Amino acid sequence: MSGSITEVNKDTFWALIAQAKEHPGGPSEWLMERLMDLGPEQAKKFDDIAGAYTSLAYQYGLWTAASVMERGGCTDDGFLDFRGWLIAQGREVYMAALADPDSLADAPDYRDQRFVCLPHMGDRAYEELTGREIHEDFDPARYSALKAELKQDIVYGDGIGYPYDAADALAYLPRLCRRYMPEGVSIGAWNINSLEIRAARATAQKSKKIKKDRGDSR
């Protein structure tokens, strides 16, 4: 199938991720070679798609899930790595997580980081092929259009925009908490001085699961 791919789009992006994982001895090396064979334009498309999916997964409910899976909190850099790991799990796991982060209870163990580099192979292939860093050729308008196109396929789950604390995490992510923190949920605290966090808490809705579990009014 890899030989039939001549252009990177949202479908072949996921196909390349899946094919790379069939080469457990060197999945990132295999993907790097395929992207270099396709050339710099396609390598850049791969990187743009990976970046857009990473950005679209920037959701506080998913960050809460990452904190649970990290067993005690997740930094900014840690959440970036987590989203790379999530993309590397494939389209089905990625889309399911945005619809319901608790579905990650069925995903491969987060401690297995074998495939975490896969979303970054477009960047590396492009630099190898052109001698230029990929950000030098960034096209904001093209990227925005791509991100809008990819977002159309995503169904965001109830309450995914809210930054949950440990008190709510168990109700929001019951299966995930049982798998990763069976002795009790401790996920650290959000930076309450962050204007972004304060805005999310003021405007985003909590999941209906929490309202049902705790009787929250908002």
Helices and strands as residue ranges (DSSP letters): G 2-4, H 10-20, H 27-38, H 40-56, H 60-69, H 76-88, H 91-99, G 101-106, G 118-120, H 121-130, G 134-137, H 140-151, H 166-172, H 174-180, H 195-203, H 208-214
